[in-house]
Amino acid sequence: MTSSSPKSIVSEFAKLFNPQFWDSFFITARDTAGHVVLILLVYALLRFTLRRLIGGVIVPMAAKTERTSSAAQAARVKTLAGLLNSIVSYLLMFVFGVMLLRAFNLDPLPLLTTASVAGLAVGFGAQKLVKDVISGFFILLENQYSVGDFVTIGSVTGVVETVGMRTTLVRDEVGKLYILSNGDITQVCNQSRGAVATFIEIGVAAATDIAKATEIIESAGADLMRERPDLDLKEAPKVQGLGAMDAAKITLRVTCLVDTPAHLTEAQLALRGLIYKRLGEASIAFA
């Protein structure tokens, strides 16, 4: 290893006072800046065009090939659009990242080689990444769930907000957002593929006229279905029968079918409130 002589250092420093050096520097900087701006403009234009093409043409055409309801098609469109946009974003960032390196006269091959060596060093992380991406692909291919579906994944229950290449985003009923790695998803309960049933138990005094209480409860259920279309009740709630009974009280079991699982809790609360009000007006004692 040789050190630079004082003469060579002075010679290099003297170039800073040479007008030709600065002319060449500014010309190179101008050309490089022009290339960078052009690359960024093309990137933004191409990304915008592809996102519009995916969301407005490709995905709707794919969704129409399936014999599903319009609501299911809309969810499928959102899911496909989210995943394809994610894939396109990663590809564009890689391609235009290489172009930016070339604009600065940097050879991307050594960097890619270094990245590949580093990739071997973090092989376990790469395996997890590949697993997440492949799992996300099969989640979409098998239509396990779509954006807007009400699901239970492991210990998380909520509405699917995004299905990406690596992760699925689920927001629960209190607003918490869960980010789940697709590769870690092993069991999914999709509650949006058909109506969901819930049961409400109403305890009344043992001396209550069961026929009268049943009539009042079912009348309240019919009124709720008529007055609250936003709850998406599939049918009017009905009394299924006696859930339990003893010397002190009788428990009536009420069934409620909801088309949209996200409204399940709201429907339960509304039904309980209306039943409580109607039974109270009829002077039927609770137990």
Secondary structure, DSSP 8 states (H G I E B T S, - for coil): -----HHHHHHHHHGGG-HHHHHHHHHHHHHHHHHHHHHHHHHHHHHHHHHHHIIIIIHHHHHHTS---HHHHHHHHHHHHHHHHHHHHHHHHHHHHHHHHHHTT--HHHHHHHHHHHHHHTHHHHHHHHHHHHHHHHHHHTT---TT-EEEETTEEEEEEEE-SSEEEEE-TTS-EEEEEGGG---EEETTSS-EEEEEEEEEETTS-HHHHHHHHHHHHHHHHHH-GGG-BSS--EEEEEEEE-SSEEEEEEEEEESSGGGHHHHHHHHHHHHHHHHHHTT--B-
